[in-house]
Amino acid sequence: MNRVIHFEIHSSNSEELAKFYTNVFEWEIKEWKMPGVKLENRFWYILTAPKESKDIGINGGLVVRKGDKPRDGDPVNAFICTIDVPSVDDYIKRVLNNGGTIALPKMAIPGMAWLAYLKDVEGNIFGIFESDPSAKN
């Protein structure tokens, strides 16, 4: 299989966006300081689990946005990543408490899980997924 091995989140303010994802998901996000890299090409790496963790998943990065932020009401024009969480309800609260918003409210995938789509502080959409075989509308 061809697995996804890396993701990138576009950012106009990497420090603010790093703080959002660190507060919500407890990811480790640090700037990767490379000699000679221009400010507009800075990169911040994202570790979604400790290096020694055996959890399955991928790491990613924050990259400098090269255009306008997404606007409310515009169609989705990006690859959406969905994050496995222990409780969709708890993580919706965490997102809202850190300045994010709801793009699509919590819904059941009957017999499988709960799912919601949210927006970070820059309008990037992401999903959260809670496994639950008893989920139903």
NORJOMO-V7223 format. One record per backbone hydrogen bond with DSSP energy under -0.5 kcal/mol. NH is the residue of the N-H (numbers start at 0). CO is the residue of the C=O. If there is no record, write none. Layout:
nh->NH co->CO
nh->NH co->CO
This chain:
nh->2 co->0
nh->6 co->58
nh->8 co->60
nh->10 co->62
nh->16 co->12
nh->17 co->13
nh->18 co->14
nh->19 co->15
nh->20 co->16
nh->21 co->17
nh->22 co->18
nh->23 co->19
nh->24 co->20
nh->25 co->21
nh->26 co->20
nh->27 co->46
nh->28 co->26
nh->29 co->44
nh->31 co->42
nh->32 co->30
nh->33 co->31
nh->36 co->33
nh->40 co->37
nh->41 co->38
nh->42 co->31
nh->43 co->61
nh->44 co->29
nh->45 co->59
nh->46 co->27
nh->47 co->45
nh->52 co->49
nh->58 co->4
nh->59 co->45
nh->60 co->6
nh->61 co->43
nh->62 co->8
nh->63 co->41
nh->64 co->10
nh->73 co->70
nh->79 co->77
nh->82 co->126
nh->84 co->128
nh->90 co->86
nh->91 co->87
nh->92 co->88
nh->93 co->89
nh->94 co->90
nh->95 co->91
nh->96 co->92
nh->97 co->93
nh->97 co->94
nh->98 co->95
nh->99 co->94
nh->100 co->118
nh->102 co->100
nh->102 co->116
nh->103 co->116
nh->106 co->114
nh->108 co->112
nh->109 co->107
nh->110 co->134
nh->111 co->108
nh->112 co->108
nh->113 co->129
nh->114 co->106
nh->115 co->127
nh->116 co->103
nh->117 co->125
nh->118 co->100
nh->119 co->123
nh->122 co->119
nh->125 co->117
nh->126 co->80
nh->127 co->115
nh->128 co->82
nh->129 co->113
nh->130 co->128
nh->131 co->111
nh->134 co->131
